Amino acid sequence: MAELNKAAATGKPEPRPRNVRVVVLALMIAMLLAMLDNLIVGTAMPTIVGDLGGMEHLSWVVTAYTLATAASTPIWGKLGDMYGRKGVFLTSIVIFLIGSVLSGMAQDMGQLIGFRAVQGLGAGGLMVGVMAIIGDLVPPRERGRYQGMMAGVMAIAMIGGPLVGGTITDHLGWRWSFYINLPLGAVALTMVTMVLHLPRKERAQHTVDYLGAALLTVGITAIVLVTTWGGSEYDWGSAVIMELIALGVASLVGFVFVETRAAEPIMPLHIFRNLNFTLMSVVGFMAGFVMFGAVLFLPLFQQSVQGASATNSGLLLLPMLLAMMIVSLVAGRITTSTGRYKVFPIVGSVLMVAGLFLLSSMDTDTTRLLSGVYMAVLGAGMGFLMQITMLVAQNSVELKDMGVASSSTTLFRTLGSSFGVAIMGALFTGRVRDEMAARGGGGVTERSAQLDAASLAKLPDAAREAYEYAVASGTHLAFLVGGSVAIVALVAALFVKEVPLRGTAKPTADDGGAAPAGPPAAKASQTV
């Protein structure tokens, strides 16, 4: 905190808003890198497998990336707090780009999996770096105006990712699905290097919490593997899954024990003493659970039941993503102008629960228009939640813990998405299998876990109707459970306390027209 107070005392003028916007633009490009990657690569996977072989290792191309991202997230956040955010963030971009180049040059599936892990290692730093640097540059009171940009980046990635991936693969080859990261990464590197200026960290001797980092990495890895393999690679009750659960629990218990004694813990447990931070971690977990479950099952429902084309699968999510972007922008503006935010997690949770229960009511007769309205309700709820959770979490800790607060919130959202995809996926698959068996169409699911519109058209009428009904039934169960779980987020939101946001308030008659600067550290953090 000393270096920030020193910066505040230098009397430097406040940064021009344009400078902050340029920095935020560079950060959004870096954020786009991390979010686009999996979506682009997912589209290219059939071509990659056709070229490199190794079909049995296909899932590891995604799993390696996800594992490295989740396991490295808390470590990147702590390193930024200890050694300065700019250098750590630039390092994560470079590692991500190195992983991209190596992935594009891979000669077999084993190499590709290893290089994807390198990419994921860098991606963990990208997401945390963006959130933590914005937390340093923009006081929470002013941060809402940038929420629309973040939601917009997410919408662009989800809509554009599959389209860009398909176009690149068809015209340039699958290797360019990795090489495309280079120009975007070069722009982000150049802009961040030139325009981002943060208060220098005072040189100090730091003690790296190696044991805590190792235990947390093992624990997160075990959790992600359980959610990835459970019900697909291995039965939920199999010895492998049980051993991974035991390993994960033991590692996390050991991690908590070590963190209470570490000189500079990777994840300081004192941040969880703040009720708002803990509640936002719960809400973020549930938002991740719901968001990625919806992204997985909505295109599947519209392709399999409503006969939509897979080519434009990203566009199928447009009602949800547009609603999320618009609502996030409006909520951010209101937060900036009023400084009040408690109502947004509550309203967002209510809409999220309502949207999920509406989606669970879809069946084979539901029109695309009606399903689009249901998606918009869910998207509006997500728009109220996605950025507000990070804002409140960052406002709940001291500036010296901004990195670990950002990384912890991001980690809980990531773990939520892993659990959401695993649990909702297991329920969906089980229900589809049972319904097909009951209707005499079990052979269809044996040949294909998902049939697109073209494949469905070739099936006999009875088999096609059975499959459509089974998918609708599976979607109903998945969203019904998702809505029930999301009630936890609503309960957590009700207990949030409206703590004043750090930042500059508008001048009032009581202060003679002088805008109070808030805590010195908050003001210093705006220096660009």
N, C-alpha and C positions, 0 to 999 in steps of 0.2 A: 504493500500500500504506500510505502514511503516514496517510491518513484513517481506514483501518480500524484501525490500531494505536491511533490517538487515541481511536476509539470504544471500543476494548477497555479503555483506561485510565480511562474515565470512571466505571467501577464501576456502571454501570446494571445492574439485575437482568435475569436471563435472561428472554426472552419467555415468556409462558404458551403452552403447546401450543395452546390454543384459538385464540389470535390467529393463529398460523401456519396453522392449519387454515382459518380464515376467508379469509386471503390466498390460500392454495392453491385454495380453492373459487372465488374470483374469477378466478384464473389459469386454472382448468379451464374456466370459462365462456368466457373469451377464446379458449382453445384449441379449444373446441367450435365457435366461430364460424368459424374458419379451416377446420376439417375438414369441417363440414357443407356449406359453401357449394357446392363443386363437385358433391357428391352430390345436393343438392336441385336445383341448376340443371340438372344432366344429365337428371333426370327431366322437367323442364319444357321441354327444348329443342324437342321436336316442336311444342308449342303456340307457342313463341316464333317459330319459323321460319314457322309458319302465319300469324302476325300481322304480323311485320316483313318477311318474305321474306328474300332473300339466302342461299338454301340453299347456294350455292357457297362462302360464307364461314363456314359453320357451325363448322368445326373451329377457327377462330380465336377463337371465344368462349371455348373452353377453353385454347387455346394462349396467348392473350394473358395470361390469369390465371397460368398456369404459368410463363411466361417472366418476368413481373414478380416473382413470388414467388421464383423461383430466383435471379434476378440481384440482387435487393435483400437477400437473406438475409445475406450477409457484411457488407454495409454497415451494416445495422441493428445487428448484433452489435458492430461496431467503434464505432459512435456511442454505444452504451450504455456501453462501456468508457471512452470519452473524456469524455462529458458527463453521465453518470448514467443509470441504467437506468429509473427510474420515469417521468421526463419523456419519454424516447424511446419507452417502451412505450405510454404514454397517447397520444402522437402517432400511433403506428401504428394504434391502435384508431380514432381519429378519422378518419384517412385511409381505413381500411377501411369505416367507416360512410358517409362521403361517397361513396365509390365505389359502395356498395350503393344509396344513394338515387338517384344519377345513373343507375345501371344500370336501376333500376326505372322511371325516367322516359324511358328511351331511346326515340326515335321511328323509328330505322332500325338496321340491323345494324352499320353503321359506328360509330355512336355507342355501341352496346352493347359492341362490341369495345374501343373506347377506354376506356370506363368500367370494363370488366372489368380492364383493365390497372391502373387506379387501385386497384381492389379488391385485386388481386394484390400491388401495392406495399405496401399495409397488411398483408396477410396474412403477408408475409415477416417483418415485425416482430413480429407476434403470436406465431408459433411460437418464434422466437429469444428474444423477451422472456420468455415463460413459462419456458423452460428455464434461461435465465441468471438470472432472479430467484429461481427455486427453488434454483439453485446458490448464490446469495448468502445466502438465508435459512436453508437447511437443510444442515448439513454432510453430506458423502457418507455417513458412517457411519449417519446418521439418515434419509437420503433414501429408503431402500428402502421404508419404510412408506407412502410416497405413490405408489409405482409402480402399485399396483392402481387408484388413482384415474385415472392417466393411461391405463392400458390400458382401463379402463371407459369413459372418454370416447371413445376410438377405437372401441370396440365399439358404443357408442350411435350414434356418427356413421355408421358403416358400415351398421348395421341400420336405424336410424331415418331416415337421409337420404333414401333413395328413397321410403319410406312417407310421410314428411312432405311431400316434394316433390310426390308425386302427389296427396295430399289438398289441399294448398294450390292447386295448379294447377287441379284440378277444381272447387273450391268458391269460391276467391277470385280466381283469375286468376294468370297467370304473373308479373306484376309483384310480387306479394306473396312470391314466392320470394326476392326481394331485400329487400323491406321487412321481412321477418321477422327480419332481422339487427338491426334497430333496438332492439327491447326487450331482447334479449340483450346487445347492445353497451352500452346505457344502464346495465344492471345491473352489467356488468363495469367500466365507467368509474366509476360511483359507488363501488363496493366498493373498487376499487384506490386511488382518490383518498383515501378515508376511512381505510382500515386499513393500507395499505402505507407503511411508514416505513423508508427505507434510510439508512445513513450518507451525509451530504452529501459530494459531490465538492469537493475544494479547487479554487478558481478557478485556472486555468492557461491559458496560451496554447498551443493545440493547432494542429498542422499537418495539415490534411486531405490525405490521399493521393489527390488527384483523378485523377492519371494511372493509378495502380494500380486505382482503382475503375472507371475507364472500360475499361481493358484486361480486367479480370475480367468486367465486364458483357458486353462483346462476346464474350469466350470462352464464357461460360455460355450466352448467347443462341444462338450458333452451334451449340453441342453439343445444346441442347434442340431446335432446329429440325431438325438432322440426324436425331435420334431420332424426331421427330414426323412429318417429311415423308418420310423414307427408306422406300421400299417402298410408300408410299401416294400422296402427291402427286407424287413423282418417283421414278424408278428409283434404286436404290442407286449405280449407276455413272454417273448423269447428271452433266452439268456443274454444275448447281446444288448438288448434294450434295457433289461434290468441292471446289467453291469454298468451301462452308461449312466443310468439314473443314479445308481449308488456312487459312481465316480463324481458325477456332477454335484450331488448333494454334499459329499465329503469335501470336495474342493472348495465349494462356496462357504461351508461352515469354517473350514480352515482359513479361508480368505478373511472372513469377518474377524476371526481371532487375531490374525496377523495385523489387520488394519488398526485394531485398537492399541497396538504397541509400536507401530512403525513411526519413525521420525517424520517422514513425508509420505503418507499413504497415497497409493494410486487413486483411491476413491475415499476421501475423508468421510467417515461415517457421521460426522457432526452436521453435515448438510441435511441429513435426513431427520434431524431434530426439528427442523423448520416444518411445520404442518403443511404449509402451502406447497413446499417443494415435494414432499412425500405424496400429497394428493395429486399434484400434476404428473408425477411419475406414474401413478395408477391410471389417471385419465389418458396419458400418452400411450401406455401399454394397451389399453382397451381400444384406443383410436387406431393403433397399428394393427391390432387383432382384426378389427372390422374392415379397415381400408383395404388391406391386401387380400382378405377373403372375398370382398366384393369385386375387386379387380380380377380375381381368378374365376369366379363363378358367373358373373354377369355376361361376359362374352360367350362363355360356354352355353348358357341358357339361350341366348339370342341366336347363336349359330345352330344349336341342336334342336331347339323347340320352335323358334320363330323363323328358321330358315335364312338367317342373315349370312352374308358372305364373310369368310374369314379374312379376306384380303384387306378389308377396312375395319378390322377388329378394334383398332384404337378409337375409331369414330363412334363405335357403339357406346363408349363410356362418356361421350360428349355432354349429355345432360348433367351427369354427376359432376364432371370436372369443371364445367362452366359455372354451375351453381356454387361449387366450392371456391372458385377463384373470385367470383363477384362478392360473395358473402364475406370472404376473408378480407377483401379490400375495404368493404363498408365497415366491418367490425374494427379494422385497424384505424381507419379515419376517426371513428367515434371514440376509440380509446385514446388517440392522440389529442383530440379536442376536449375531452371531458376528464381523462385520467381514470375513468371507471371501467372495470372489466369483469366483475364477478358475474354479471348476468350472462355473459357470453358462454362460459363453460356449462352453465345450467341449460340455457336454451339450446346450445349445440348438442348436449347429451340427450335432451328430450327429442330433438329432431333425428338424431342418430338412431335412437331406439325406435321411434316411429317409422323411419325409413326402412329399417331392417324388417320390422313386422309387416309393413306393406309389401316389401319384396318377397317375404315368405308366403304371401297370399297368391303369388303368380302361379298360373297353371297353363295348360296347353291352349287355352282360349284367350289368354292375356295378349292384348295388342301391343305393338311397339310403342305407340303413343303413351299408353297407360304405364308401361314399364319405365318409359323415359321420365314420366312425372314422379314415379316412386324413386328413381335414381336421383332426381333433382332434390327431393326431400333429404335423402341420405347425404348428398353432396353439400347441401346447405349446413347440415349438422357438422360435417367434417370441416367446412370452412370456418365455423365458429371455434373449432377446437385445435386445428393443426398448428397454428402459429401462437395462439394465446397460451397454450400449454408451455411452450418454450419461453415466452415472454415472462409469464408469472414465475416459472422456475428460476430464470436468471435474475429476476428482481428479488428473489428470496434469499440470495447468497451474497457474500461480499465479493467485490471485484476480483480479489485474489483467487477466488474459487470459480471464476466464470467458466474456465475451460472444463473443469470436472463436472460442473453443473450442466453444461451443454452436452458433454459426452454421455453423462448418466442418463439424461432425458432422451437423447438419441438412441442409446443402448436399449432402454426400456421399450421404446417404440419398435426397434428392430426385433427384439425378443417377442414382443406382442404379435408382430407380423408372422414370425416363425410359428408361434403357437396357433394363431388364427388359421393359417394355411394348413397346418397339420391336423388340427381338431376338426375344422369344417370339412377339410378334404376327406378325412377318414369317415365322417358321418355321411358325406355325399356318396362316396364310393360304396359304402356298405348298403345304403338305401337303394342305389341304382342296381346293385347286384341282386338284392333281395326281390325287388320289383320285377326285374327281368326274369328271374327264376320262377317267380309266381305266375308270370304271364307267358312262360314257355319260350322266352327269347334269350336265354342265357348264352347261346352261342354267339350272339352279337357282341356282347361285352368281352367274350373271350378273344375275339378277333381284334377288337379295338376298344380302348378305354374312352375314346371320344370320336364320334363320327361327324364329319362336316356335312354341309347341306348337300353337296354333290354325292357323297357316299350314301346319305340317307335316301336320296331319290332313287337309288338303285335297289333298295331293299323291298321285299314284299310289303304290302300295305300293313298287314298284321304286325310284322316285325318292326316296321317304322313307327307305328302308333305306340307299340309297347315301349320302344326306346324313348320316344318323346315323353311319354307319361313317366317313365322311370327317372329321366333327367329332371323333369319338373318336380317330381316328388323329392328327389335328392336335394335340389335347390331349396325347396320349401323347408326341409329339415335343417340344412346348413344355416340359412338365414334366421330361422326361428331360434336356434341355439345362439347364433350371433347376437340377436336382439336381446335375449335373456341375459347373456353375459354383459352386454353393454349397459344394462341397468346399474352395474357396479360403478361405471363411470359417472352416471347421474348422481348416485349416492355420494360419491367422492366430491363431485362439483358442489353439492349443497353445503359442504363444510368449509369451502374455500373462504378465507378472510380477505377482505378488500384492503390490502396494505397499499398506501400511496406509492405510486411509481416514481422511481428516481428520475430526475430530469428537470427541465426548465418549465415552470408554469407561466401562464400569461400574466402580464402586469395587472394589478388590481388597484383600486383606490386606496386600499389599506397600506400598500407598500410604496405609495407615492410614485407609481409608474415603474419602479425598478423590479425587474423580474428576478426572484430568488433563484440562485443557482443550484440549490439542493446541496447534497454532500459534495465536498471538494473533489473526491475521487470520481464522482459521476461526471462532473464537469471536465475534469482532466481527460477522461476517457474519450471525449469527443475529438481530441486533437488528431488531425489528419495530416 
